[in-house]
Amino acid sequence: MGKLEDNERVILNVGGTRHETYRSTLKTLPGTRLALLACESQSESPGGEEPPPPPPNPPPAGGCPEPGSGCSPRGSGGASEFFFDRHPGVFAYVLNYYRTGKLHCPADVCGPLFEEELAFWGIDETDVEPCCWMTYRQHRDAEEALDIFEAPDLLTGEPPPDGDDDDLAAKRLGIEDVGATAEGKGGRWRRLQPRVWALFEDPYSSRAARWIYDGSKLGM
C-alpha cells in the first residue's frame, strides 16, 4: 500500500481505445468516478472478478451496473485494466484533465455530448477552461436565442397584444431602447421590426443576433 500502489499502472479501455496512466494520477480529482475507482480498487488484485462499485449517486448517463456501459477489471501484465463503453475521443480530454489540471473542450464534439460525458465521469462543467468556455456554451446560448422566437407575435409578425409583452420582447432581444412612444402599439412594433430583421442580417447588431449567428454555424 502507499507510494508503491499509487505508482501502479492502470489501463483504461474506453470504447476500444486503451489509455495507460498511474493510479496516483486518477486520485488528483477527488470525488470523480475515476478517483473513486482508483481508491476502491486499490486493495483488490488485478485479476479480481467483481468490479468496484460505482460512485454514489452516479449521473443518469449510465454507470457500472448497466450492461454495456459498465466497467470490468482484469489483469494485464501486472496492471489493472478497466473497460468503459463510453466516447473514446472525449475521454482523451477527460484523462488529460487528471494529468494537467486543465479541462479543455474538443472542437469536433458538440456541447451536449461533451456535457453528457462530463456528467458520467463526475466532472463539473464549470471546470472547463475559459479559452474553451464559449465553445462549450454555444449550444445553450443558441437554444436560449431560439426560444425568443417561440412567442406567437414574433412568429406571425402580428403586433403584440400587450405593451408589456412588447417591452419584454425588446429586452429579451437585447434592444431595450425600444420603449413606449406616442405612436402607440402599432408604431412601436414598426420600430421593433427592423431590429428583428437585423438579428438575421447583422450578427453584430446585438447580443441576441450574435447568438443566432453562432447557432446557425452549429447547424451547418
Kinemage of the C-alpha trace (Angstrom):
@kinemage 1
@onewidth
@group {chain A} dominant
@subgroup {mainchain}
@vectorlist {calphas} color= white
{ca met a 1} P 0.000 0.000 0.000
{ca gly a 2} L 1.021 3.660 -0.059
{ca lys a 3} L 3.521 5.001 -2.544
{ca leu a 4} L 4.138 1.724 -4.371
{ca glu a 5} L 0.443 1.201 -5.038
{ca asp a 6} L -0.023 4.832 -6.081
{ca asn a 7} L 2.622 4.286 -8.764
{ca glu a 8} L 0.832 1.194 -10.049
{ca arg a 9} L -0.117 1.463 -13.694
{ca val a 10} L -3.808 1.378 -14.611
{ca ile a 11} L -5.157 0.684 -18.091
{ca leu a 12} L -8.483 2.276 -19.018
{ca asn a 13} L -10.093 0.801 -22.112
{ca val a 14} L -12.685 3.353 -23.202
{ca gly a 15} L -14.738 2.437 -26.244
{ca gly a 16} L -11.963 0.155 -27.506
{ca thr a 17} L -9.161 2.703 -27.058
{ca arg a 18} L -6.683 1.838 -24.314
{ca his a 19} L -5.230 4.572 -22.128
{ca glu a 20} L -2.491 3.922 -19.579
{ca thr a 21} L -1.821 6.050 -16.528
{ca tyr a 22} L -0.896 5.810 -12.855
{ca arg a 23} L -3.314 5.194 -10.030
{ca ser a 24} L -1.985 8.346 -8.349
{ca thr a 25} L -2.976 10.369 -11.434
{ca leu a 26} L -6.590 9.253 -11.104
{ca lys a 27} L -6.624 10.422 -7.483
{ca thr a 28} L -5.872 14.034 -8.398
{ca leu a 29} L -9.584 14.854 -8.775
{ca pro a 30} L -11.271 13.567 -5.600
{ca gly a 31} L -14.933 12.642 -5.853
{ca thr a 32} L -14.873 11.895 -9.576
{ca arg a 33} L -15.685 8.466 -10.965
{ca leu a 34} L -12.091 7.523 -11.742
{ca ala a 35} L -10.764 8.804 -8.408
{ca leu a 36} L -13.255 6.632 -6.558
{ca leu a 37} L -12.410 3.722 -8.828
{ca ala a 38} L -8.704 4.104 -8.069
{ca cys a 39} L -9.289 4.194 -4.321
{ca glu a 40} L -11.837 1.396 -4.125
{ca ser a 41} L -9.902 -0.992 -6.358
{ca gln a 42} L -6.555 -0.353 -4.663
{ca ser a 43} L -6.882 -3.278 -2.276
{ca glu a 44} L -8.128 -5.649 -4.988
{ca ser a 45} L -5.888 -7.895 -7.026
{ca pro a 46} L -5.626 -7.226 -10.783
{ca gly a 47} L -7.429 -10.468 -11.518
{ca gly a 48} L -10.410 -9.764 -9.295
{ca glu a 49} L -13.743 -10.919 -10.660
{ca glu a 50} L -16.008 -8.300 -9.107
{ca pro a 51} L -15.859 -4.723 -10.450
{ca pro a 52} L -15.608 -1.928 -7.901
{ca pro a 53} L -18.899 -0.230 -7.052
{ca pro a 54} L -19.806 2.959 -8.955
{ca pro a 55} L -19.666 6.396 -7.333
{ca pro a 56} L -22.559 7.275 -5.015
{ca asn a 57} L -25.487 8.827 -6.883
{ca pro a 58} L -23.911 8.412 -10.342
{ca pro a 59} L -25.171 10.662 -13.157
{ca pro a 60} L -28.013 9.344 -15.350
{ca ala a 61} L -25.649 8.904 -18.292
{ca gly a 62} L -25.179 5.231 -17.454
{ca gly a 63} L -22.909 3.567 -14.944
{ca cys a 64} L -21.077 0.435 -13.990
{ca pro a 65} L -24.169 -1.632 -13.068
{ca glu a 66} L -25.712 -1.242 -16.540
{ca pro a 67} L -24.866 -3.808 -19.240
{ca gly a 68} L -22.643 -2.391 -21.960
{ca ser a 69} L -21.782 0.829 -20.130
{ca gly a 70} L -20.024 -0.508 -17.061
{ca cys a 71} L -16.509 -1.345 -16.086
{ca ser a 72} L -14.798 -4.684 -15.692
{ca pro a 73} L -11.291 -5.178 -14.302
{ca arg a 74} L -8.817 -7.762 -15.467
{ca gly a 75} L -5.095 -8.262 -15.162
{ca ser a 76} L -2.799 -7.192 -17.992
{ca gly a 77} L 0.929 -7.556 -17.470
{ca gly a 78} L 0.750 -6.503 -13.830
{ca ala a 79} L -1.511 -3.505 -14.499
{ca ser a 80} L -5.200 -3.347 -13.684
{ca glu a 81} L -7.403 -2.829 -16.731
{ca phe a 82} L -10.938 -1.447 -16.696
{ca phe a 83} L -13.337 -1.188 -19.602
{ca phe a 84} L -15.892 1.602 -20.103
{ca asp a 85} L -18.241 1.715 -23.074
{ca arg a 86} L -18.023 5.495 -23.485
{ca his a 87} L -16.834 8.008 -26.108
{ca pro a 88} L -13.080 7.387 -26.571
{ca gly a 89} L -12.319 10.768 -28.151
{ca val a 90} L -13.849 12.779 -25.326
{ca phe a 91} L -12.140 10.597 -22.729
{ca ala a 92} L -8.734 11.708 -24.010
{ca tyr a 93} L -9.634 15.231 -22.845
{ca val a 94} L -11.003 13.888 -19.560
{ca leu a 95} L -7.811 11.968 -18.793
{ca asn a 96} L -5.721 14.984 -19.774
{ca tyr a 97} L -7.620 16.928 -17.100
{ca tyr a 98} L -6.361 14.464 -14.480
{ca arg a 99} L -2.817 14.846 -15.786
{ca thr a 100} L -2.613 18.624 -16.199
{ca gly a 101} L -5.401 20.059 -14.071
{ca lys a 102} L -6.835 21.861 -17.112
{ca leu a 103} L -10.084 20.791 -18.775
{ca his a 104} L -10.336 21.678 -22.455
{ca cys a 105} L -13.279 21.089 -24.788
{ca pro a 106} L -12.753 19.244 -28.112
{ca ala a 107} L -13.684 21.396 -31.090
{ca asp a 108} L -15.095 18.467 -33.073
{ca val a 109} L -17.633 17.383 -30.423
{ca cys a 110} L -20.963 19.106 -29.832
{ca gly a 111} L -21.645 20.683 -26.456
{ca pro a 112} L -24.456 18.308 -25.361
{ca leu a 113} L -22.277 15.231 -25.953
{ca phe a 114} L -19.356 16.710 -24.016
{ca glu a 115} L -21.745 17.714 -21.240
{ca glu a 116} L -23.107 14.154 -21.031
{ca glu a 117} L -19.626 12.652 -20.865
{ca leu a 118} L -18.548 15.081 -18.132
{ca ala a 119} L -21.609 14.087 -16.120
{ca phe a 120} L -20.769 10.396 -16.471
{ca trp a 121} L -17.192 10.863 -15.267
{ca gly a 122} L -18.411 13.038 -12.392
{ca ile a 123} L -16.701 16.230 -13.547
{ca asp a 124} L -18.276 19.655 -13.043
{ca glu a 125} L -18.799 21.555 -16.295
{ca thr a 126} L -17.644 24.764 -14.622
{ca asp a 127} L -14.129 23.294 -14.600
{ca val a 128} L -13.893 23.926 -18.362
{ca glu a 129} L -11.055 26.350 -19.114
{ca pro a 130} L -12.019 29.953 -20.058
{ca cys a 131} L -10.486 29.535 -23.522
{ca cys a 132} L -12.994 26.754 -24.277
{ca trp a 133} L -15.986 28.012 -22.301
{ca met a 134} L -17.619 29.921 -25.166
{ca thr a 135} L -17.267 26.924 -27.482
{ca tyr a 136} L -18.796 24.674 -24.844
{ca arg a 137} L -21.658 27.118 -24.166
{ca gln a 138} L -22.544 27.780 -27.812
{ca his a 139} L -25.322 25.194 -27.942
{ca arg a 140} L -27.033 26.586 -24.846
{ca asp a 141} L -26.737 30.182 -25.999
{ca ala a 142} L -28.200 29.199 -29.369
{ca glu a 143} L -31.111 27.418 -27.696
{ca glu a 144} L -31.811 30.436 -25.496
{ca ala a 145} L -31.765 32.729 -28.525
{ca leu a 146} L -34.131 30.471 -30.468
{ca asp a 147} L -36.528 30.387 -27.512
{ca ile a 148} L -37.062 34.105 -28.058
{ca phe a 149} L -38.919 33.365 -31.275
{ca glu a 150} L -41.375 30.899 -29.765
{ca ala a 151} L -43.684 33.791 -28.830
{ca pro a 152} L -46.669 33.885 -31.246
{ca asp a 153} L -46.283 37.595 -32.001
{ca leu a 154} L -42.693 37.161 -33.185
{ca leu a 155} L -43.539 34.109 -35.275
{ca thr a 156} L -46.563 35.635 -37.050
{ca gly a 157} L -45.377 39.216 -37.326
{ca glu a 158} L -48.589 40.483 -35.702
{ca pro a 159} L -48.318 43.386 -33.268
{ca pro a 160} L -48.104 42.150 -29.675
{ca pro a 161} L -51.451 42.379 -27.862
{ca asp a 162} L -49.949 43.925 -24.768
{ca gly a 163} L -47.461 46.754 -24.374
{ca asp a 164} L -45.738 44.972 -21.507
{ca asp a 165} L -45.175 41.941 -23.732
{ca asp a 166} L -43.644 44.237 -26.342
{ca asp a 167} L -41.218 45.720 -23.852
{ca leu a 168} L -40.327 42.247 -22.579
{ca ala a 169} L -39.654 41.023 -26.115
{ca ala a 170} L -37.405 44.019 -26.745
{ca lys a 171} L -35.419 43.274 -23.589
{ca arg a 172} L -35.031 39.605 -24.500
{ca leu a 173} L -33.774 40.618 -27.928
{ca gly a 174} L -31.151 42.901 -26.406
{ca ile a 175} L -32.741 46.092 -27.775
{ca glu a 176} L -34.077 47.607 -24.571
{ca asp a 177} L -34.153 51.119 -26.044
{ca val a 178} L -37.407 50.306 -27.838
{ca gly a 179} L -39.948 51.650 -25.352
{ca ala a 180} L -43.348 53.206 -25.262
{ca thr a 181} L -43.856 56.044 -27.744
{ca ala a 182} L -46.625 58.441 -28.660
{ca glu a 183} L -47.240 56.427 -31.818
{ca gly a 184} L -48.918 53.660 -29.837
{ca lys a 185} L -48.549 49.916 -30.160
{ca gly a 186} L -48.537 49.835 -33.959
{ca gly a 187} L -45.812 52.451 -34.222
{ca arg a 188} L -43.780 50.740 -31.556
{ca trp a 189} L -43.992 47.470 -33.445
{ca arg a 190} L -42.918 49.197 -36.667
{ca arg a 191} L -39.835 50.386 -34.826
{ca leu a 192} L -39.205 46.898 -33.481
{ca gln a 193} L -39.451 45.081 -36.819
{ca pro a 194} L -36.189 46.446 -38.332
{ca arg a 195} L -34.363 45.358 -35.205
{ca val a 196} L -35.802 41.854 -35.552
{ca trp a 197} L -34.627 41.639 -39.168
{ca ala a 198} L -31.202 42.847 -38.063
{ca leu a 199} L -30.965 39.767 -35.870
{ca phe a 200} L -30.681 37.654 -39.023
{ca glu a 201} L -28.821 40.078 -41.297
{ca asp a 202} L -26.240 41.636 -38.963
{ca pro a 203} L -24.686 39.296 -36.369
{ca tyr a 204} L -23.033 42.264 -34.651
{ca ser a 205} L -26.189 44.318 -34.144
{ca ser a 206} L -26.902 42.839 -30.706
{ca arg a 207} L -26.030 40.010 -28.368
{ca ala a 208} L -29.073 38.006 -29.493
{ca ala a 209} L -28.016 38.421 -33.131
{ca arg a 210} L -24.615 37.003 -32.265
{ca trp a 211} L -26.273 34.004 -30.563
{ca ile a 212} L -28.377 33.318 -33.644
{ca tyr a 213} L -25.332 33.624 -35.888
{ca asp a 214} L -23.375 31.176 -33.730
{ca gly a 215} L -26.362 28.828 -33.667
{ca ser a 216} L -26.592 28.837 -37.458
{ca lys a 217} L -22.916 27.859 -37.677
{ca leu a 218} L -23.569 24.918 -35.380
{ca gly a 219} L -26.285 23.695 -37.738
{ca met a 220} L -24.038 23.802 -40.819
